Amino acid sequence: PGVLLGISIDQLNILLGDKLKGAVVLTHDDSASHWRRRLNDYKRVYGIREAKGLEFKTVIILDFFQEIPPSLQKPWRELVLNRAGQEFEYKHPLVGNILKLLYTGVTRCIEKLFFVETSSSTAGKATIRWLTQKGHGGEGSFATQNNIDDIEAMSMTADEFVGEGINNAELSQSVEDLDEVLLLLERASWCFEQADSTDLAAKARMQHSSVLFRRELETSSRDQNVVQNHAVIEMRAAKMMESLSREGLFFEVLNCFDAVRPYLSAYASEQLERGLISDIVLAETEEI
């Protein structure tokens, strides 16, 4: 692994736009949205638990040690420097959870791993000291402390970007929370754009628009102060489903229809059921 200490946000943004373009940034889950904003809405920022089960070519674990809670900074240092006593696990049970989280983050990486700490911390200094010192069982150090200029270019290829985009688009179909679906589709669009795959990017953006429409309906249905214009919703839904059909996004057509059904007139609902929806269901049944 590589270690980058004291790197600024601007420097990290430059790396993610050049030498490490496409690298996945893993953070504590509570910090993921914060880091997406700080990294110019970089689409490949994941919470570590969110990324569980996934694997990536290049991984940056960002401010993991600095963001360990203050009450656990010194216990973590004592553990890393082999100073933990016999009752350590009993006194500091939460440290075990952090170890498991770190293991999950590290094992998401296939080829190249970087620990990046933007500021100093008790836990960070102790861990980096342990990682970079020589003499582990007579071997060299576990990690190498790097300068930004030392980083070799490891940008993803066009095919790798397309593959990651497809993975995110497919994953979006198995997730129920619409905010998560939107994030996955944003990642898919971004990956397709990096590969200059305009057709796939257009599909992902079209599906993203439909999910936004569904979330809008879901949100407004819970707000009693919002008066729904059913005719307008019906017209928007018809245009949306027609566009989705042209892109071959039949899975999303069905999702859109289910979301808009309560707002459709009996006639419109019946016509859609008899025509577009029944054809899609029949086609999917035949594929199975």
Secondary structure, DSSP 8 states (H G I E B T S, - for coil): -EEEES--HHHHHHHHHTTTTT-EEEE-GGGHHHHHHHTTT-TTEEETTTTTT--EEEEEEESTTTTS-HHHHHHHHHHHTT---TTHHHH-HHHHHHHHHHHHHHTTEEEEEEEEESS--HHHHHHHHHHH-S-BTTB--S-EE--GGG-------HHHHHHHHHHHHHHHTT---HHHHHHHHHHHHHHHHHTT-HHHHHHHHHHHHHHHHHHHHHHHHT-TT----HHHHHHHHHHHHHHHHHTT-HHHHHHHHHHHGGGS-HHHHHHHIIIIIHHHHHHHHHH-
